[in-house]
Amino acid sequence: MTHAELISWVEKHLDMKADNSLAPKQLEGRKAQKERITLAICSNGDGSDKLPLWIIGKFWDPRCFRNLNGENLGCRYRWNLKAWMTQVIFLEWIKWFDLRMAERKVLLILDNCSAHIRVNNLLELRNTTVRYLSSNTTSKIQPCDAGIIWNLKAYYHRRFNEKILMSLDSNISYPEKIDILEGYQMAVAAWTLDVKPETISNCFHHCQICSKYTRLPRVTKDMVEPAAEVISELESQIRRFCYENPMNIRNLLNYPDEEVVTYKPSDEDIIAILKEPAVEIPGHEEEDDNEELPKICLDDAIFMLENLQHFWLQQEGVHTENLLSIRSMMDDACRI
C-alpha cells in the first residue's frame, strides 16, 4: 500500500526564514521573495520503497540545470508558471508510478487534492488500484500528514541551516542565497537519506493503514514526529541566526501557505502553458536568477577527488569506508 502526498514550500531560496518579523511584502530596492517549489512524495507502507521525488518549479529550463545530466539529480522535474501540481502533471505521474510497479499489484491511496482526478475510469492502469481518502480528513488517516511531511521538512531545514552557517563561517557574501539546484539536492538528500523507513511505517500504523494480517504496534507521538535531537538542533541553529522574533519550530514546520499545492488553471494559463516554452510567456516577468553551473573537466574532477582523499587520510579515527568510496569514484571517472 502506498500513499502519495504533495508538499509545497513558499520561501526565499527554498527556505522559509524562521523569523516572525520578516516583511510580508516587497521592500523598496529589494526583490520580492517569490521562490516556490512543490514536491510530490510517495512511499509504501513500511518505508522500504521511497519513490524518487517529483519537484515542480517555475521555469521550463532552469539555468542551474544546464551542463548537467538531469537523470543524476535523483528526482524528476516538471514546471508551470505557479510551480503547483496540476491535473496534467498528476496524470503523467500516475502513469509513471504504474509503470514503475512492474508486475506488482499495489493499492495507491490518494488524498482529496483537486489535482488528484479520478483515474479509474480515465486510464487503464496495469498494476495499480487507486483509492481516494474522504474530503477534509485529518492526520488521523493520512500517513503523510501524520508525520512523514513533518520529518522531511525538519531534515530539509536542518540541511539548509547547516549550509547557511557554513557560508557565514567562511565569510561568503549573501550566505542565504541558495539556488534552486542546491535546494533540490537538499530535498532529495533529506527524503532519501534522512527520513527513516521506521518513521514511515509508524505513520501508516498510526493511521491504521496496513494489511489485516499485520499486528498493529502501539504508536506514540514521538514515533511519528521529528526526532527530539533534530528539533533541538533546529532550535540551536535558529538561535545562532540571532533573529529578532524567532518562530516556534512547530510554526516553521507547519507554515499555512505551504498547504496550497494545486490550482485550476484559467484559460489564459492554459494558453500560456501550451505556447512554445522557448518563447517569452506574457505575464511571466519573474527572472530565473540562478547561476549556470560551470563545466567541470575530467582532470579537475580527479584533482578534487584526490584532495578529498587526502582530507580523510588526515582525520582522526577510521574512515576506510569514505576512502574506498572516493577510490571507487576515481576509478569510475578514469573510465569516462
Steps between C-alpha positions, in 0.01 A plus 500: 500500500629840407404852593586796280491857625602847392690756698590851397741750639450872438836643587798706396760270350291199604495575870244682714705714737425420864426860593151635574618855435588450132321740267204331326523728194769638273725764651629798304812411307464129573359218288180338619555157652308273264700179473277196522518131430249219544609148585305182430599226746393138505598192699381153576376409846825375654721770349709253301405664168516879516431610145719770343365848564314687229594867533292769334660838439426820311747482215496287187879487474664615827847639444641289782398182310722579203829309464367211703321171444156532659482122549765535772289733715307214660169671427274596210445864413185653351391860475214745466461872563391454861716196589186313607372151440252484212278227364725469194810440716305264725392287203862478386608410852247221546591344163864507610402350836304217341786416264748505788300239690590249224310177567410584859138564587470800732236711667570873462336723760449864401362794690223721366723764340325650196790399276442135592233441239311172490711279277323165530267584212759709317808281479562131472752437775663159486641468849323763707165523675425853616298592807426856612474616859188690599488878484620703798668205666769575755834354598310219673470316167761664274848349554687788336319754716549279807874573504675414172482858370600636840814289498591592142465871575700473823791323333488738203510806727790349694700451182408851381609659827826303501576638154430858610708468818794354307478792255495748789808337653674530161405870466311437176297796373122447507526164678121461492502480120457132419403429141225266391743218418645503851148502642404200285809310609430570866136392460606176327761430769250568780245265341743227394749499789334663801133394510517157660295199381395443862346848513298433184387163635397660830298764314310232306434305821394820677235543230416127524580445132659158468428142403228333704757236589738756651496541874480872575765629741425774749614818326576798722528865399880502512509208254345704217631850570857611422753362747559712808866548411405639156259750656765595756757551225258717299438715808875532556557601136225762514654648815829542314324707233403755767153570358313784670182297539576130433222263399397206708625182330147364468391819323799477269421141401126568463504828309140553376584617146674169433167319499407654162647260244266506202275724297250487218660682205314782331460512122792744487719262702419210268582708191830613655600144592423370151716765336852414390704499825793679336278799425462759773170443677289816543455588864788279607732779603684322775862438406695182557792645694663163573853459373599260225736229619852516359616206292740281700770320302621151589842614625342751739257237632782251571705776667207582733453131584871470582472798736195344665695176541785691667248671730367171636852357536583790733198459730490330840323166519442237233348614169563195284148501353531862385841438348380193312203699365733772374729243339198343328393843368852565372500165321162581341622844394807353333276274290302792354 
